[in-house]
Each structure stands twice: as C-alpha cells, then as structure tokens.
Amino acid sequence: MESSFNERFAKQVVTKSMRIAEGENVLIYTVREGFDLAEAIAFECDLVGAKPMVAAYSNEYMVKALTKPREKFVEATAQHMLRAIEATDAYIAIGRPALGEAPVSRIGAWRRGRKPIGDAMDKKGVRWVGIGYPTAKRAKESGISLAKFRKTILKTLDIDYDALIKKGRSLLEKVRDAENVHVKSAKGTDIEFQVNGRKWILDDCIISKEDAEAGDVGLNLPCGEVFICPIETSANGTVFFDVPTSYYGHTMKGIKLEFKGGKVVNFDVEYGRKDFEAVLDAATGDKDRIAEFAIGLNPKAQFINDILVDEKVLGTVHFAIGDNKGPSYGGKNNSSIHWDLIMTKPTVEVDGKTIMKKGKLRI
C-alpha cells in the first residue's frame, strides 16, 4: 500500500477503530507484504503511549510450516503465544496466508493448534481487528489481478462511515426485539431459526467503550454488516450459497446445507466436495452447527473471493457454521472453525415482516 494511505489508515485503526490507549500492549501479526502498514500502526501506538510488538511471516514459510513437519507438530499450540496473550490488550491481524498448496487436513491441524490462543483472547477480552490486505498469492487464488484485488479492498475501506452507521442503526431498529427469522431465495433457500434473547450487532469500524463493556471486542476492516447468533438448536430448512467460498485458497462452489435442530444433517457441493468434507473432518466440536446470520451493508464491496470483503457486499446475507462462543458473538458453539458462507438476492422476514426482498433492504 502507498505510504500516505498507510499513515492515514494506521491513525484510524489506532485512535478510532481500536481506541488504543497509553500503557496498553499491542500485538501486530502481519503477512510480510503488510509490514509497512504494520510499522505505521506500531508508530501510531508509540504516539499514544502504547507498546507495540510486530510479528511477520511470509506465505512461503506458512506453506512449508504446514506441509513439511509431522502433523502433530503443526497441531501443537505455541505456548509462548499463550503467554504473550496474557499481556496483550489489543491484537491486530493484517492479511491472511494463501494456502491452496497446503492440504486441507494440515490447515485443519493448524486451526486446531490456534484454537487455545483464540480461547485465551476471548477469556481475557482482548480487543481485536482483522484487516484485509492484498497480496499477489491471495489475488492469484481469487482468480483476479493484484491491481483489481488491491483496488477493491481500498475502495471497500474508503466509504462514508457515518452513512454506514446510520443505515446499520436503522436496520437494528427493525430487528432489535425479533424472535423468528425466515430466509428464502429463488435458488432453493428456505430456512427458519430463532433469535429471541440474542443481540444483533453492528460491525461499524469502531470498538466503542460501550461495545467493549458489552463484550463486543472484535471487528473487521473492511467493515459493514449486522449480525447475530441464532439459537444454536433452532435452525430448520435448507440454505443454498451461490457465492463461491475460498477456505485458505481451496475454492468450493454451490454449497447446499440442510439443517435440522440447528445441525447440518445433509449437504451437497457442486465443486470442491472433497475439500468441503476435509474441512469438516479436520475441525473440532460444533463444526456443523449454525453459528451466525448476517446482513451485508458495505456499499462499495464487490466479490473478489476474499471473505472479509465478500461477506460485506450490500444485498447479501451470510450464515456461518462452527464457533460462536467468543464475547464478540455471544453464542454457545465451541469449534476450531468459524466458516462464513454467502448467498445473494435473499428475502428475509423477521417475525413475519419483510426487511429484505430479493436482496433489496426495506429500511
């Protein structure tokens, strides 16, 4: 990214989105290509009196580290990372590796090893942000040029945040006291689930003091969604996801899930069925139970086969299966995966009232 963008964005992350304060310890974990941005964020931490620590990795290293050692070594949890989390107040992750060359089973082992670290962050209430970052290998796995990949991410970050917050709050007013949600589409989706007693959350670029006190300590950049954890045993019906999904570079298309009592009881995959099965086989716990329902709100997001951008596309909804027990979600599922899957042109009814018709919000 350009240095001028890095400086502006770093200031936003530190002073506005994360509200980093004097005396706080900040852990910054980045892809190698994002090192300049990581240093810009670290410097902004220095300016407010916080203490940053930056760790970087290359994509080449990650592929080798997941494929060459014995699987039990890949799965082992880094104990020094657990110790670091004990002293960490805020965690900033920049980018993600492209792991299409690594077997899904090894990615699953790595995720199992990372699970205790995520649990430690949840227990301590560490504020966190995941930042989308363009790399050549991620762009290649997404099937688009690096220039387009970078341009789309930058555009999705450069939005009218006040307008996003206004639209998000209007949507929250529509759904705040809801009990039942019914989602349908022309492509075969027909599912109902309960949300009574669960809190709808707006991902609006800021972890406010009120958010942190309520346990909402995480966000994504790009941002722009309203989400909730359904009652985990309540989902019944079928969902068809017409947007391709990339699980760390392993692409799957046309995923269809049938839920009964909140659990996936049947599935079909038009492309990538073996990888889909491998993801579930390598995951732990409530891997096949409904975890999240969300509505995309970012007006500049476009599909680039990158989940942090794709799930924010205005007019879409996404469901997740797997983990949702962290303070930023408030659910009960415990798993080594949280897997978001996206559909377009949905019709969404909340307590019998239509709030979205074929992908058009009625707010």
Stockholm file with secondary structure:
# STOCKHOLM 1.0

chainA/1-363         MESSFNERFAKQVVTKSMRIAEGENVLIYTVREGFDLAEAIAFECDLVGAKPMVAAYSNEYMVKALTKPREKFVEATAQHMLRAIEATDAYIAIGRPALGEAPVSRIGAWRRGRKPIGDAMDKKGVRWVGIGYPTAKRAKESGISLAKFRKTILKTLDIDYDALIKKGRSLLEKVRDAENVHVKSAKGTDIEFQVNGRKWILDDCIISKEDAEAGDVGLNLPCGEVFICPIETSANGTVFFDVPTSYYGHTMKGIKLEFKGGKVVNFDVEYGRKDFEAVLDAATGDKDRIAEFAIGLNPKAQFINDILVDEKVLGTVHFAIGDNKGPSYGGKNNSSIHWDLIMTKPTVEVDGKTIMKKGKLRI
#=GR chainA/1-363 SS CCHHHHHHHHHIIIIIISCCCTTCEEEEEEEGGGHHHHHHHHHHHHHTTCEEEEEEECHHHHHHHHHSSCHHHHHSCCHHHHHHHHTCSEEEEECCCCCTTSCHHHHHHHHHHHHHHHHHHHHHTCEEEEECCCCHHHHHHHTSCHHHHHHHHHHHHSSCHHHHHHHHHHHHHHHTTCCEEEEECTTSCEEEEECTTCCCEEECSCCCHHHHHTTCCEEEESCCEEEECCCTTCCEEEEEECSCEEETTEEEEEEEEEEETTEEEEEEEEECHHHHHHHHHHCCBSTTBEEEEEEECBTTCCCCSCHHHHTTBTTEEEEEEECCCSTTTCCCCCBSCEEEEEEESCEEEETTEEEEETTEECC
#=GC SS_cons         CCHHHHHHHHHIIIIIISCCCTTCEEEEEEEGGGHHHHHHHHHHHHHTTCEEEEEEECHHHHHHHHHSSCHHHHHSCCHHHHHHHHTCSEEEEECCCCCTTSCHHHHHHHHHHHHHHHHHHHHHTCEEEEECCCCHHHHHHHTSCHHHHHHHHHHHHSSCHHHHHHHHHHHHHHHTTCCEEEEECTTSCEEEEECTTCCCEEECSCCCHHHHHTTCCEEEESCCEEEECCCTTCCEEEEEECSCEEETTEEEEEEEEEEETTEEEEEEEEECHHHHHHHHHHCCBSTTBEEEEEEECBTTCCCCSCHHHHTTBTTEEEEEEECCCSTTTCCCCCBSCEEEEEEESCEEEETTEEEEETTEECC
//
